[in-house]
Amino acid sequence: MSDLPPLLAGLLDARGPSGHETAPAAIWADAANQFASASIDGVGTPSAVVAPRAGSAEPHRRLMIMGHIDEIGLIVTHVDDDGFLWFREVGGWDAQILVGQRVKLITKDGELPGAIGKKPIHLLRDEERKKVAEIKDLHIDIGAAGREQALAMVRIGDVAVLDADPVELPNGRLLSRALDNRLGSFVALEAARIVAQAGGAPGWETVAVAAAQEETTFGGSRTSSFSLAPDAAIVVDVTHATDAPGIDVKEAGKHELGSGPVITRGTTLHPQLFELLCDAGQDRGIAFTIDASGRNTGTDADAVHLSRGGVPTALVSIPLRYMHSPVELVALADVHACAALIAAAALRLDEQTQFLRR
């Protein structure tokens, strides 16, 4: 029997690089409408509103729980006379990972398969074999006989993602592309669902958000945090699991697969929200680790906390191996624990809760 939640499976099956999140956003919004009021804004970010607990005094405050729904990808920049596609990155890639990968292009006529090609090792000169591959040296082959046929199938500006379906591994572990950060969008919605099942938080509206364009512009988090004007926010993302070979825990902290959510303390994050999350985890017996951030976090939290007059913001992350690759790996127990922790923290809020400005 599969341990992979059907909603998460659907989100991972959908292709949605930054700026092209329509397919996963529709799946997310459809699931949200089963227990909340969902909508999708002009940037492509879906959100779902859970009302405060019945009988709560007015006016109520608003907690935003946000995970981004986009993934990294590629964008076609040129089609040559032989029908090969040349491309640039959408988000951050290690070019070595791309060599020899299959891709799915998202075109006006649907998805199109292709492969990322590079001169074979047999044909490389000795000095070429020592060079690290660069994006400019790679192309996508869609089997076209020439430029005219290729342009009948693909347009400049079409995007692609790597073709890597989810695979369940032993010990409740999951392997897939796009775990960064379909996991965060799934956790945000799952936490909101738990809050809804409990009847809502006293005096607090809970809004789950699946932000678009995190990997490129923080576009969805900027617009959503401005339009929703939350009184507090919890951002959900992935972080590096530090139990893989070659990682120095003295620099990155100790966040192993199976060790639970990672709660970040940092210069841009609100100390009261950090304590709220820690207290919720301790009271509910949810294991967690703590990370330290001395500057920006590299997540949507960087945009959210600067919105309007400033939003008290927390960051909760899921340990992940092999980030920004088609073989990202996570422990599903950490995913569920992350949702449980955030929901428990949300349900500790009441009419008297205020997060003081710093």
Steps between C-alpha positions, in 0.01 A plus 500: 500500500634843403594750773490788251195725562288525182507880505879510520523240223278717281704812572823320408355356180406850380762706318534857626825696468505860618246711313322191368339359816149460352482119521614451862312814612173357363555172687580688821197729472266209426620321815469822703140553396404179679541667840569871438428785261765498226596750230791566262642849454637674192854376556380139514518453877213300653385564857245341732323671790396321821267711714570565869336281760127566531418762761839674472491869571537749217719627352703185445867478404650304213771230499651422160664159444699507176694248296600562139358281225742566213802290406822570313505439127643601163392752234562473125707791364592385147421232242790430262493392137526133597196520731687493831368718782733719705393619841564688822407421860177586678634509855830359619658193338827312528567435130658161576159373612342582164728292280314204349165576664158455341273805502135589450444823310179693570369627164176653375402156367585311819804324642783396271782258592865573434851426621789721607799425282872566515792390284568131593810428705640290214524813284645733763862605476716443808477865609121499446456199728644702789250785458188528710183510289331837467141581404623658174649164397170311538202472266160331493428243230130451416567279197435777249648472149574872485414848621169523313367176646623589849328840488176328404515324838679749728517878532770721645410552865346157552608348831600151606551295812698182548298183446535325837195336655462447878646175635433365849806358675538292819455658843225733386726701272398667177712580194380755244561822311314809628500404868639854525243621562181309425566367849459849646178566310367161615595567864338845495173354378516199731562724803200713401289184463592389853407845631167483315427155644555646847243771429748778429729704724334728759503855366730414210421436135744249349602546137706236318694630199685315222724778372603523136843604366709449814791356305534811282347816651315428828208632293222300664618566854537873434152543354324263740652644815407850380142418398420274796667731754556220757556576867748210513644253252662157502697418187562135412791391282765231478850512643809286453495170684846482650531122527618459141872449427723807482287742704659673799249521786716762672399741223156371398367366831379148567171433319474133412226329307244391758597765755185701437437861396778757510405827674725790406618777730638801323537872460196531272274263693273581793608361839144466636396284207812288545406443866140424404616226262746355752237494775250332269753234404599429859139483620394268218812283513603594146876471455672793330843653448607865496689683228675838520488769232726803527376679188221430251354148490478452122128422534166680463546614861741763366219665303218442748661659803562824306143536371310819585613615845665166573348157571606287799630193317624151586670239283444125532690270266505134400840323478571405139790325326631592153316833466446639148536166331262238354579270794404715798439271796288550813361301792120517483485492880671841504242637257208391718674620817551841342127534427411380849741747664371802307137406563570455871662844512206657315253348744688654794404846376206681658339844517769625738798390289704784359841493339676816606695700248873491558 
